[in-house]
Amino acid sequence: MEKEESVSNQVSTSSSNKCESYFPLLDAFLETHEEAKRLALSNNRLKTEKNWLKEKIKVLENDLHKSNADFENLELIYQNSSCRFDFIFCKNCESHKKKVLASQDCFWKTVDTIAKGNSNLENVLASQDCFWKIWFGF
């Protein structure tokens, strides 16, 4: 009988040990599982973003190739053109600059003359004895 009691005590002790170790392991497993689900969602989102970026890179590379081809075509047109204009050493720039400055000076002189003429006209009209303004309601 003693043997049966010791066996039953051992079984109950081992089962309680199993329960004590089972619940912490279950909690750890559930926590790990939740983290795995979060990582899977994040991974899927990043894969989608990666695919979108790959497509965007392809589009940009195509645009770059087209732009390079257009640039090469324009370069060939420029090299083969008979009319070349050297922008750095333009001989006519100084004369054009002088003409623009002269036109600008003439413009401001005209504006000043008009402004002075307007104020002089107002002074003359103000100094006149205008009894006819009363008749017409001015």
Phi and psi restraints in degrees (value plus and minus 20) as a CYANA .aco file:
   2 GLU   PHI     -83.4   -43.4
   2 GLU   PSI     -54.2   -14.2
   3 LYS   PHI     -84.4   -44.4
   3 LYS   PSI     -62.6   -22.6
   4 GLU   PHI     -84.3   -44.3
   4 GLU   PSI     -59.4   -19.4
   5 GLU   PHI     -87.3   -47.3
   5 GLU   PSI     -60.5   -20.5
   6 SER   PHI     -87.3   -47.3
   6 SER   PSI     -57.9   -17.9
   7 VAL   PHI     -85.8   -45.8
   7 VAL   PSI     -62.7   -22.7
   8 SER   PHI     -87.3   -47.3
   8 SER   PSI     -56.0   -16.0
   9 ASN   PHI     -85.7   -45.7
   9 ASN   PSI     -60.3   -20.3
  10 GLN   PHI     -86.1   -46.1
  10 GLN   PSI     -61.0   -21.0
  11 VAL   PHI     -84.3   -44.3
  11 VAL   PSI     -64.5   -24.5
  12 SER   PHI     -88.1   -48.1
  12 SER   PSI     -55.7   -15.7
  13 THR   PHI     -88.0   -48.0
  13 THR   PSI     -63.7   -23.7
  14 SER   PHI     -88.1   -48.1
  14 SER   PSI     -55.8   -15.8
  15 SER   PHI     -90.1   -50.1
  15 SER   PSI     -56.4   -16.4
  16 SER   PHI     -89.8   -49.8
  16 SER   PSI     -54.8   -14.8
  17 ASN   PHI     -85.3   -45.3
  17 ASN   PSI     -58.7   -18.7
  18 LYS   PHI     -84.6   -44.6
  18 LYS   PSI     -60.8   -20.8
  19 CYS   PHI     -86.8   -46.8
  19 CYS   PSI     -59.7   -19.7
  20 GLU   PHI     -85.5   -45.5
  20 GLU   PSI     -55.6   -15.6
  21 SER   PHI    -108.1   -68.1
  21 SER   PSI     -41.3    -1.3
  22 TYR   PHI     -91.1   -51.1
  22 TYR   PSI     -66.8   -26.8
  23 PHE   PHI     -87.3   -47.3
  23 PHE   PSI     -62.3   -22.3
  24 PRO   PHI     -83.4   -43.4
  24 PRO   PSI     -57.2   -17.2
  25 LEU   PHI     -86.9   -46.9
  25 LEU   PSI     -59.7   -19.7
  26 LEU   PHI     -83.0   -43.0
  26 LEU   PSI     -64.0   -24.0
  27 ASP   PHI     -81.0   -41.0
  27 ASP   PSI     -64.3   -24.3
  28 ALA   PHI     -82.9   -42.9
  28 ALA   PSI     -60.5   -20.5
  29 PHE   PHI     -84.5   -44.5
  29 PHE   PSI     -65.2   -25.2
  30 LEU   PHI     -83.6   -43.6
  30 LEU   PSI     -60.4   -20.4
  31 GLU   PHI     -84.0   -44.0
  31 GLU   PSI     -62.6   -22.6
  32 THR   PHI     -85.5   -45.5
  32 THR   PSI     -58.4   -18.4
  33 HIS   PHI     -84.9   -44.9
  33 HIS   PSI     -62.6   -22.6
  34 GLU   PHI     -83.1   -43.1
  34 GLU   PSI     -62.2   -22.2
  35 GLU   PHI     -84.2   -44.2
  35 GLU   PSI     -58.1   -18.1
  36 ALA   PHI     -83.9   -43.9
  36 ALA   PSI     -59.6   -19.6
  37 LYS   PHI     -84.9   -44.9
  37 LYS   PSI     -62.1   -22.1
  38 ARG   PHI     -83.2   -43.2
  38 ARG   PSI     -62.0   -22.0
  39 LEU   PHI     -86.4   -46.4
  39 LEU   PSI     -55.9   -15.9
  40 ALA   PHI     -85.0   -45.0
  40 ALA   PSI     -61.9   -21.9
  41 LEU   PHI     -83.8   -43.8
  41 LEU   PSI     -64.8   -24.8
  42 SER   PHI     -83.3   -43.3
  42 SER   PSI     -60.3   -20.3
  43 ASN   PHI     -83.3   -43.3
  43 ASN   PSI     -63.5   -23.5
  44 ASN   PHI     -83.4   -43.4
  44 ASN   PSI     -61.4   -21.4
  45 ARG   PHI     -83.6   -43.6
  45 ARG   PSI     -63.7   -23.7
  46 LEU   PHI     -87.8   -47.8
  46 LEU   PSI     -55.2   -15.2
  47 LYS   PHI     -83.9   -43.9
  47 LYS   PSI     -62.6   -22.6
  48 THR   PHI     -82.2   -42.2
  48 THR   PSI     -64.6   -24.6
  49 GLU   PHI     -84.2   -44.2
  49 GLU   PSI     -59.6   -19.6
  50 LYS   PHI     -82.0   -42.0
  50 LYS   PSI     -63.9   -23.9
  51 ASN   PHI     -83.8   -43.8
  51 ASN   PSI     -61.1   -21.1
  52 TRP   PHI     -82.9   -42.9
  52 TRP   PSI     -62.6   -22.6
  53 LEU   PHI     -86.4   -46.4
  53 LEU   PSI     -56.4   -16.4
  54 LYS   PHI     -81.4   -41.4
  54 LYS   PSI     -64.1   -24.1
  55 GLU   PHI     -83.5   -43.5
  55 GLU   PSI     -61.7   -21.7
  56 LYS   PHI     -83.1   -43.1
  56 LYS   PSI     -59.8   -19.8
  57 ILE   PHI     -82.9   -42.9
  57 ILE   PSI     -61.7   -21.7
  58 LYS   PHI     -81.0   -41.0
  58 LYS   PSI     -64.2   -24.2
  59 VAL   PHI     -82.8   -42.8
  59 VAL   PSI     -64.3   -24.3
  60 LEU   PHI     -86.6   -46.6
  60 LEU   PSI     -57.2   -17.2
  61 GLU   PHI     -85.1   -45.1
  61 GLU   PSI     -60.1   -20.1
  62 ASN   PHI     -82.2   -42.2
  62 ASN   PSI     -63.0   -23.0
  63 ASP   PHI     -82.5   -42.5
  63 ASP   PSI     -59.5   -19.5
  64 LEU   PHI     -84.0   -44.0
  64 LEU   PSI     -63.8   -23.8
  65 HIS   PHI     -83.2   -43.2
  65 HIS   PSI     -61.8   -21.8
  66 LYS   PHI     -83.7   -43.7
  66 LYS   PSI     -62.7   -22.7
  67 SER   PHI     -85.1   -45.1
  67 SER   PSI     -60.9   -20.9
  68 ASN   PHI     -83.9   -43.9
  68 ASN   PSI     -60.9   -20.9
  69 ALA   PHI     -84.0   -44.0
  69 ALA   PSI     -63.4   -23.4
  70 ASP   PHI     -82.2   -42.2
  70 ASP   PSI     -61.4   -21.4
  71 PHE   PHI     -83.9   -43.9
  71 PHE   PSI     -63.3   -23.3
  72 GLU   PHI     -82.9   -42.9
  72 GLU   PSI     -60.4   -20.4
  73 ASN   PHI     -82.8   -42.8
  73 ASN   PSI     -63.7   -23.7
  74 LEU   PHI     -85.7   -45.7
  74 LEU   PSI     -57.3   -17.3
  75 GLU   PHI     -83.5   -43.5
  75 GLU   PSI     -62.0   -22.0
  76 LEU   PHI     -84.2   -44.2
  76 LEU   PSI     -61.5   -21.5
  77 ILE   PHI     -81.9   -41.9
  77 ILE   PSI     -63.1   -23.1
  78 TYR   PHI     -85.0   -45.0
  78 TYR   PSI     -63.1   -23.1
  79 GLN   PHI     -85.8   -45.8
  79 GLN   PSI     -54.1   -14.1
  80 ASN   PHI    -109.4   -69.4
  80 ASN   PSI     -25.6    14.4
  81 SER   PHI     -95.5   -55.5
  81 SER   PSI     128.4   168.4
  82 SER   PHI    -107.4   -67.4
  82 SER   PSI     -43.6    -3.6
  83 CYS   PHI    -121.4   -81.4
  83 CYS   PSI      84.5   124.5
  84 ARG   PHI    -134.8   -94.8
  84 ARG   PSI     118.4   158.4
  85 PHE   PHI    -142.8  -102.8
  85 PHE   PSI     102.0   142.0
  86 ASP   PHI    -107.6   -67.6
  86 ASP   PSI      88.2   128.2
  87 PHE   PHI     -92.4   -52.4
  87 PHE   PSI     -46.2    -6.2
  88 ILE   PHI     -95.7   -55.7
  88 ILE   PSI     -61.2   -21.2
  89 PHE   PHI    -133.9   -93.9
  89 PHE   PSI      34.0    74.0
  90 CYS   PHI     -94.4   -54.4
  90 CYS   PSI     103.4   143.4
  91 LYS   PHI    -102.2   -62.2
  91 LYS   PSI     -43.4    -3.4
  92 ASN   PHI    -108.7   -68.7
  92 ASN   PSI     -29.6    10.4
  93 CYS   PHI     -81.4   -41.4
  93 CYS   PSI     -61.1   -21.1
  94 GLU   PHI     -84.7   -44.7
  94 GLU   PSI     -61.5   -21.5
  95 SER   PHI     -87.6   -47.6
  95 SER   PSI     -58.0   -18.0
  96 HIS   PHI     -86.3   -46.3
  96 HIS   PSI     -58.2   -18.2
  97 LYS   PHI     -84.1   -44.1
  97 LYS   PSI     -61.8   -21.8
  98 LYS   PHI     -84.4   -44.4
  98 LYS   PSI     -60.3   -20.3
  99 LYS   PHI     -83.5   -43.5
  99 LYS   PSI     -61.4   -21.4
 100 VAL   PHI     -85.1   -45.1
 100 VAL   PSI     -63.6   -23.6
 101 LEU   PHI     -84.6   -44.6
 101 LEU   PSI     -59.2   -19.2
 102 ALA   PHI     -85.0   -45.0
 102 ALA   PSI     -62.7   -22.7
 103 SER   PHI     -83.8   -43.8
 103 SER   PSI     -58.5   -18.5
 104 GLN   PHI     -85.6   -45.6
 104 GLN   PSI     -63.3   -23.3
 105 ASP   PHI     -82.0   -42.0
 105 ASP   PSI     -63.2   -23.2
 106 CYS   PHI     -81.9   -41.9
 106 CYS   PSI     -60.6   -20.6
 107 PHE   PHI     -81.0   -41.0
 107 PHE   PSI     -68.3   -28.3
 108 TRP   PHI     -87.9   -47.9
 108 TRP   PSI     -54.2   -14.2
 109 LYS   PHI     -83.8   -43.8
 109 LYS   PSI     -60.3   -20.3
 110 THR   PHI     -85.2   -45.2
 110 THR   PSI     -62.1   -22.1
 111 VAL   PHI     -82.7   -42.7
 111 VAL   PSI     -62.7   -22.7
 112 ASP   PHI     -83.7   -43.7
 112 ASP   PSI     -62.2   -22.2
 113 THR   PHI     -82.5   -42.5
 113 THR   PSI     -63.4   -23.4
 114 ILE   PHI     -84.7   -44.7
 114 ILE   PSI     -61.9   -21.9
 115 ALA   PHI     -84.7   -44.7
 115 ALA   PSI     -63.5   -23.5
 116 LYS   PHI     -86.5   -46.5
 116 LYS   PSI     -61.3   -21.3
 117 GLY   PHI     -82.4   -42.4
 117 GLY   PSI     -59.3   -19.3
 118 ASN   PHI     -84.8   -44.8
 118 ASN   PSI     -64.5   -24.5
 119 SER   PHI     -89.1   -49.1
 119 SER   PSI     -57.2   -17.2
 120 ASN   PHI     -84.1   -44.1
 120 ASN   PSI     -61.6   -21.6
 121 LEU   PHI     -81.9   -41.9
 121 LEU   PSI     -62.4   -22.4
 122 GLU   PHI     -84.4   -44.4
 122 GLU   PSI     -58.0   -18.0
 123 ASN   PHI     -85.7   -45.7
 123 ASN   PSI     -61.9   -21.9
 124 VAL   PHI     -84.6   -44.6
 124 VAL   PSI     -65.0   -25.0
 125 LEU   PHI     -85.9   -45.9
 125 LEU   PSI     -54.4   -14.4
 126 ALA   PHI     -91.0   -51.0
 126 ALA   PSI     -52.9   -12.9
 127 SER   PHI    -100.2   -60.2
 127 SER   PSI     -37.0     3.0
 128 GLN   PHI     -94.5   -54.5
 128 GLN   PSI     129.7   169.7
 129 ASP   PHI    -107.6   -67.6
 129 ASP   PSI      80.8   120.8
 130 CYS   PHI    -129.1   -89.1
 130 CYS   PSI      62.0   102.0
 131 PHE   PHI     -94.4   -54.4
 131 PHE   PSI     -40.7    -0.7
 132 TRP   PHI     -90.2   -50.2
 132 TRP   PSI     -40.4    -0.4
 133 LYS   PHI     -83.2   -43.2
 133 LYS   PSI     -54.1   -14.1
 134 ILE   PHI     -86.3   -46.3
 134 ILE   PSI     -60.6   -20.6
 135 TRP   PHI     -83.3   -43.3
 135 TRP   PSI     -59.7   -19.7
 136 PHE   PHI    -110.8   -70.8
 136 PHE   PSI     -21.2    18.8
 137 GLY   PHI      64.1   104.1
 137 GLY   PSI       5.3    45.3
